[in-house]
Amino acid sequence: MLKKFLERPVLLLVGASQLRFKNARELEFALSGKTSLSSNQVATLGSLDDTGLARELDAYQAMEKRIVSALSRPGSRMDALLGELTPQDVSHDHDWREIFAALRTVNSIGEDCKRSALLKYVEYLTSGQEVIRTIRANRLGGIMSDSPRVTPDQGAGRSERQSLIFDLAELAGIDNADSQRGNNDFARIAKGESLAIQFGPHQSLSLLLAKYRFVLVSGSPFLLFDETGHDLKVRVGKNIIGRSAQCDVVLDAAYGAVSRKHLIAEIDASGTVKLTDISTLGTFVPKAYADTRFH
């Protein structure tokens, strides 16, 4: 449940339409249809040359990184982040620019609602990157022009060939964790969305961070085990998990496909774990948990 509810409905005027909601859950639902690019935006991207597509991809990635960094920073305030975004930073598509402008001007909107809107925009940015990669892949027969061309007479090592396969799988939109493992029992957490899982005593949960398997085990504290059996403590409260030394739970640099800031795990005193994916290559959970959204 949300810790804080708005006392009465809030009405946002967005262009010629209105968004009416009472809490972050209702706002999240209202914005769910705006997380994929519109057909007009897809057509606009499709009309760009390769240089233009590369520029757009850089812009989507930079904005996603900027928002995710702010969302994962302890004590960060959503109204401050919204205030930093200029109209030129935000897409016109689906009235996102007008939505953020409205969120900045209505004082009765709480932090939870602003966070929900920003997370939904992160989903939109992720969708945009996937569209651009697909357009580029289709133009070049599935191989980007700047990708290394590995042939047997180049003497490429096994790790180099694996890296190329990994890059091409990402380009083509293939879930690398599933494609390499042949494991269809896992589902990807939608980026920016959260799952809440209630743990019992000594309960375990398998996770795939990018292509690597980890196991989260409840206890005091919770422990995160990697593929070698090494364990890391995950304490009650908010934990950022990734390869960066600034994370609360720092993973070994050998897990190169894991993002520097990959996953937020928030644990409360009752043993409920809220997982929010903020990575590039995804967090995967057993399918039985995939629809357990946190509100």
N, C-alpha and C positions, 0 to 999 in steps of 0.2 A: 504494500500500500504506500501511497505517497505520504510523506511526512507533513506536507502542507497543502491545503486546498484553498482555492480562491473562494471568498464568501459569496460572491454572486457572479453571474456570467459576464464575460468580457466580450466586447464586440470590436473586431478589427476591421476597418475599412481598407480593402485592398483593391485599388482600381475601382471597377464597377461592381465588385462582389464584396461579400461580407464573410468573415470568419467569426463564429460565435462558439465560445467554449467556457467551461468552468474550471478546468484543471489541465495539467500537462497531458494526461491521457487523452482527453478530448481534442486538444490541439494536435497531438501526434497523429490521431486518426484523421483529422482534417487535412493534414499535410502529407498523408501517405500516398496520395495520388500525384504528388509533385516530386517524387524521388527518382523518376525516370525522365530522360530527355523527351521533350515533345517532338512530334514528327517534323515540325518546322525547324527545330534546332538541329535535329539529325540531318535534315536536308542542307542546312547551312554549313554544317561541318563537312558534309560530303562534297560540297562545292569548292572547298579549299584545296590548294595544292599541298604537296608534302611539307613544305616549309611552314605553311600556315597551320597545318595539323600539328606539327611538332610544337609550334608556339602555343597553340591551344592546350595541348597536353601538359606542357610545362606550367601553364597558368592554373589548370585544374589541380595539378599536383601541389603546387606552391600554396594555394588557398586551403586545400585539404590539410596539408602539414601545419599550416598556421592555426587553423581551428582546432585540430586534434591536439596540438601542443598546448593550447590554452585550456582545453577541456580536461586534459590530464594533469595540469599543474595544480598542486594542492592549494586550496584557498582562492583560486581564481574566480572572478565574478563575471557572470555572463553579460550583464549590462555594460561592463567595461569593454568587453570584447566587441559587442555590438556597436558601441560608440566608436571603436577604432576602425570599423569597416566603412569605407567610402562607397558611394553608389557605384563607382567604377569597379569595385572589388567583387560585386555580386551580379549574377546573371539576371537578365530581364526575363528569361524563360520561366514559365509558370508563375509570373509575378513575384519571384523571390526577392527582387530588389525592393518592391513595394511592401512585401511582408516584413522585411527587416526594418524598413523605415517606420512602419507602424509599430513594431515591437519597441523601437527606441522611444517613441513618443507617448506611449500609454503607461502611466506610472503604476497602474494596478496589476500589472503582469509580474508574477513572481519569477524567481530564479529557475525553478523547475520547468516552467513553460518556455523560458528563453533557451534553456539547455536542450529541451526537446526539439525546438525549432532548429537549433544549430546542428544537432545530431542528424536530423532529417536532411539538412542541406549537405552534410558530409556524405550521406547516401547518394544524393543527387550528383555530387562531384565524382564519386566512385563510378556511378553509372556513366557519366560523361567520358571518363578515362577508358572504360570498357568499349564504348562506342568508337572512340578514336582509334584504339588498338585494332578493333575489328575492321574498320575502314582501311587502315594501313595494311593489315594482313591480307585483305581481299585484293588490294591493288598489287601486292607483291607476291601473290601466290602463297601466302602464309609465312613468308620470311621478310623481315624488315631489311631495308637497304643497308642499314648500318650494323647488321648482325654479322658476326664472323662466319665465313663459309668454311666449314670443316670437311675436308676430304681425306681419304686414307693416306695420300702421299704427302700430306702436311705433317704427318707424325704427331697428330694431336693426342694427348694423353687421355686416359679414361675420365679423369675429373673434368677436363676441358669439354669433352663430348657431353658429359652429363650436364654441365652448366648450360651448354647450348640447348639441349633438349628441354631443360628446365625453363629457359627464357622463352623458347618457342611455345611451350605449353601455356605459359602465362599470357603470351601474346594472343594465342588462339582462344583464350577464355577457359582453358581446361583447369579444373581444380587439381593442382599438382599433387596434393596429399593423397587424393583418391586415385589419381591416374597411376602413380608410382606404386602404391600399395595394393591396388585392386580391391580397395575396401569400400563397400557401398553402405556401410552401417553408420557412417558419420554424415552430418549435415553442417553446412557452413553457417555461422552466426552472421546475420546481416550487419554490415559495418555500421557502427554507431548505435545499433539497437542493443538491448540488454536482455539477458536471461537471468531469472532468479531460481536457484535450485536449493531446496531444503535438504541439508545433510543430517543424517543420523550419526550415532557414535561409530567411529572408525569406518565410515563409508568412504568409498573411493569413486572417482570420476575420471575416465580417460579423456584426454584432450589431444587434439592435433594442433600445434602451433606451426603454421605453414606446413612443412612436410615431416615434422618431428613429433613423436609421441611423448606425452607427459601424463602423469597420473597425479591428481589432487586428492589428498587423503585428509579427512577431518580429524581434529584433535586439538590439543592445546600446546602449541599452535597447530594450525593446518600445515601440512607439508606438501611440497610439489616435487615429485620424483621425475628425473629425466631418464633417457633411454639407458644410461649406464648404471642407474640405481642411486645416483647422487641426489640428495634431498636438500631443498631450500625451504626456509620458514616463510609462511604466509600468515601474517598476524591479523587479528580483528581490526577492522577499519579498512581504509582504502589502500590498495596495493597496486602499483604500476609494475607490470612484468615485461621484461624485454632485455635487449643486449646492452643498453646504455648504462653506464656507471651511475647515472642519476636515478635509475629505477629503484623501487623498494625491493624488488626481487630481480636480481641481476643474473641472466642466463649466460652460459659460456659462449664466448665469441665463435666457437666452432659451429654453432647453430646459425650459420650465415643467412639463411632465408628468413629467420625470425627478425621482425622489425626492432629497431632500437627501443621504441615504445610500442609494444604489441597488444597488450591486454590489460584491462583494469579489472581487478578482482576485489570487490567490496564484501567483507564478511561482518555480519552483525553477531551480537551476543547469543542469539537463538540458533546460530549455525546456518543461517541462510546466506548463500553466496550469490552475489550479483555479478555477472560477467558481461563486460562491454568490450567488444572488439574494436581496436583502433589501428589495426595493422594494414599492411599492403597485401600480403598473401593469405590472410585469413586465419580465423580460429574455428575449429571444427569440434562438435560435440556429438555424442551418440544421438541418433535420430529421435529416440524416445524423449529427449529433452529439448528438441529443436524448436518447438512451438510454445515453450514456457516463457513467454515474454514477461518482462518486469514492468509493472505500472505502479 
